[in-house]
Amino acid sequence: MFLRTISRAVPRSPVAVRAGSIAVNSQIRAASTEHAISNPTLAGIEKRWEGLPPQEQAELWMSLRDRMKVDWHQLTLQEKKAAYWIAFGPHGPRTEYPKGEGLRVFFKTAQLTAAAVALFYGVHYFAKPWPKTMTKEWQEASNEYALSENINPLHGISKAGYSGAGFVQSGPAPVEKS
């Protein structure tokens, strides 16, 4: 209860104004809600906003925010335009892309895709041939061996009525060039 009464009394007390900057800032903000922000401060804000230091941007936004707490009919047209532009204008994360940005992204993506395809075929060109166990003949011989040894009689190739391909997963062996 005591802290609530102090927080209400601080902005009104002249001693508190001299005591700390918090009370001074609250009085400045209270005064800014009563008086319109000067037109030179808001003139051309669209062009100057990016060039303003972050501290000045914050101060201007805070004063506009405090000013908007009053009835909007009391705001000047300049204040309404500036508040709208600062809140929703094309700056910061809403900055529009430079002209031709999409074309540059497309060409860079095409370039990197072509490099990936070249790398893929380069690796396959210089790779060793497939192992002999990957030929169709070898895999068919593996099927015959599995049947003769009765390998996996419950679910595999030796099961009665099995109709799968067994170990065959490759096509016929490639013909070697001589």
C-alpha positions as CSV (number, residue, x, y, z in Angstrom):
1,M,0.0,0.0,0.0
2,F,2.8,2.4,0.9
3,L,4.6,1.9,-2.4
4,R,1.5,2.6,-4.4
5,T,1.1,6.0,-2.7
6,I,4.8,6.9,-3.3
7,S,4.6,6.1,-7.0
8,R,1.6,8.4,-7.3
9,A,3.3,11.2,-5.4
10,V,6.7,11.1,-7.1
11,P,5.8,12.9,-10.3
12,R,4.1,15.7,-8.4
13,S,6.7,16.3,-5.8
14,P,9.3,19.0,-6.6
15,V,11.8,17.2,-4.4
16,A,11.5,14.0,-6.4
17,V,12.1,16.0,-9.6
18,R,15.5,17.0,-8.3
19,A,16.1,13.6,-6.8
20,G,16.2,11.4,-9.9
21,S,15.8,11.3,-13.6
22,I,12.9,8.9,-13.4
23,A,10.7,11.6,-12.1
24,V,12.0,14.1,-14.6
25,N,11.3,11.7,-17.5
26,S,7.8,11.1,-16.3
27,Q,7.1,14.8,-16.1
28,I,8.5,15.3,-19.6
29,R,6.3,12.5,-20.9
30,A,3.3,14.0,-19.0
31,A,4.0,17.3,-20.7
32,S,4.4,15.7,-24.1
33,T,0.8,14.4,-23.9
34,E,-0.5,17.9,-23.4
35,H,1.3,19.6,-26.2
36,A,1.7,18.7,-29.9
37,I,5.1,17.6,-31.1
38,S,6.7,20.3,-33.3
39,N,6.2,20.1,-37.0
40,P,10.0,20.4,-37.8
41,T,10.6,17.4,-35.7
42,L,8.1,15.3,-37.7
43,A,8.6,16.9,-41.1
44,G,10.2,14.4,-43.6
45,I,10.4,11.7,-40.9
46,E,10.1,9.1,-43.7
47,K,13.4,10.2,-45.2
48,R,15.2,10.9,-41.9
49,W,14.1,7.8,-39.9
50,E,16.9,5.4,-41.0
51,G,19.5,8.1,-40.4
52,L,18.4,9.0,-36.9
53,P,20.5,7.5,-34.1
54,P,18.6,4.7,-32.2
55,Q,18.3,6.9,-29.1
56,E,16.5,9.7,-31.0
57,Q,14.3,7.1,-32.7
58,A,13.3,5.7,-29.3
59,E,12.7,9.2,-27.9
60,L,10.5,10.3,-30.8
61,W,8.6,7.0,-30.7
62,M,8.0,7.3,-27.0
63,S,6.8,10.9,-27.3
64,L,4.5,9.9,-30.1
65,R,3.2,6.9,-28.1
66,D,2.5,9.1,-25.1
67,R,0.9,11.7,-27.3
68,M,-1.4,9.0,-28.8
69,K,-2.8,8.3,-25.3
70,V,-4.9,11.4,-25.6
71,D,-8.0,11.7,-27.8
72,W,-7.0,11.2,-31.4
73,H,-8.9,14.3,-32.4
74,Q,-6.4,16.4,-30.5
75,L,-3.4,14.9,-32.6
76,T,-2.2,16.9,-35.5
77,L,-2.3,15.4,-39.0
78,Q,1.6,15.4,-39.0
79,E,1.6,13.4,-35.7
80,K,-0.9,10.8,-37.1
81,K,1.1,10.4,-40.3
82,A,4.4,10.0,-38.4
83,A,3.0,7.5,-35.9
84,Y,1.5,5.4,-38.7
85,W,4.7,5.5,-40.7
86,I,6.9,4.6,-37.7
87,A,4.7,1.7,-36.8
88,F,4.0,0.3,-40.3
89,G,6.4,1.9,-42.7
90,P,8.9,0.1,-44.9
91,H,11.9,0.3,-42.6
92,G,13.8,-2.2,-40.4
93,P,12.5,-5.7,-41.0
94,R,9.8,-4.4,-43.5
95,T,12.4,-2.9,-45.8
96,E,11.6,-3.7,-49.4
97,Y,14.1,-5.8,-51.3
98,P,16.4,-4.1,-53.7
99,K,15.4,-4.2,-57.4
100,G,16.6,-7.4,-59.1
101,E,17.1,-9.3,-55.8
102,G,14.8,-12.1,-57.0
103,L,16.8,-12.6,-60.2
104,R,20.1,-12.7,-58.3
105,V,18.6,-15.3,-56.0
106,F,17.4,-17.4,-58.9
107,F,20.8,-17.3,-60.7
108,K,22.7,-18.2,-57.5
109,T,20.4,-21.1,-56.9
110,A,20.8,-22.3,-60.5
111,Q,24.6,-22.0,-60.2
112,L,24.7,-24.0,-56.9
113,T,22.4,-26.6,-58.3
114,A,24.6,-27.0,-61.4
115,A,27.7,-27.3,-59.2
116,A,25.9,-30.0,-57.1
117,V,25.0,-32.0,-60.3
118,A,28.6,-31.6,-61.6
119,L,29.9,-32.9,-58.3
120,F,27.5,-35.8,-58.3
121,Y,28.4,-37.0,-61.8
122,G,32.1,-36.3,-61.2
123,V,32.1,-38.5,-58.2
124,H,30.3,-41.3,-60.1
125,Y,32.5,-41.0,-63.1
126,F,35.7,-41.5,-61.0
127,A,34.2,-44.1,-58.6
128,K,35.2,-47.7,-58.6
129,P,32.9,-50.2,-60.3
130,W,30.1,-51.8,-58.2
131,P,31.1,-54.9,-56.2
132,K,30.5,-58.3,-57.8
133,T,27.9,-59.0,-55.1
134,M,25.6,-56.4,-56.7
135,T,25.2,-58.3,-59.9
136,K,21.9,-60.1,-60.7
137,E,23.8,-63.4,-61.2
138,W,25.4,-63.2,-57.7
139,Q,22.0,-62.4,-56.1
140,E,20.3,-65.3,-57.9
141,A,23.1,-67.6,-56.7
142,S,22.4,-66.3,-53.1
143,N,18.8,-67.3,-53.6
144,E,19.8,-70.8,-54.5
145,Y,22.1,-71.1,-51.6
146,A,19.4,-69.8,-49.2
147,L,17.0,-72.4,-50.5
148,S,19.5,-75.2,-50.3
149,E,20.4,-74.3,-46.7
150,N,16.8,-73.6,-45.7
151,I,17.7,-70.0,-44.4
152,N,14.8,-68.2,-42.6
153,P,12.1,-70.8,-43.0
154,L,9.5,-68.8,-41.1
155,H,9.4,-65.5,-43.1
156,G,12.1,-65.6,-45.7
157,I,12.9,-67.2,-49.0
158,S,12.7,-70.8,-47.6
159,K,9.1,-70.3,-46.4
160,A,6.5,-72.5,-48.1
161,G,4.7,-70.5,-50.8
162,Y,7.2,-67.6,-50.8
163,S,6.7,-65.5,-53.9
164,G,9.1,-62.6,-53.5
165,A,12.3,-61.8,-55.3
166,G,14.5,-63.0,-52.5
167,F,18.0,-61.4,-52.6
168,V,17.6,-60.1,-56.2
169,Q,17.6,-56.3,-56.2
170,S,19.8,-55.4,-59.2
171,G,19.5,-55.7,-62.9
172,P,21.8,-57.8,-65.0
173,A,25.5,-57.2,-64.9
174,P,26.8,-54.5,-67.1
175,V,28.7,-55.6,-70.2
176,E,32.4,-54.7,-69.8
177,K,34.1,-52.9,-72.7
178,S,37.1,-54.6,-74.0
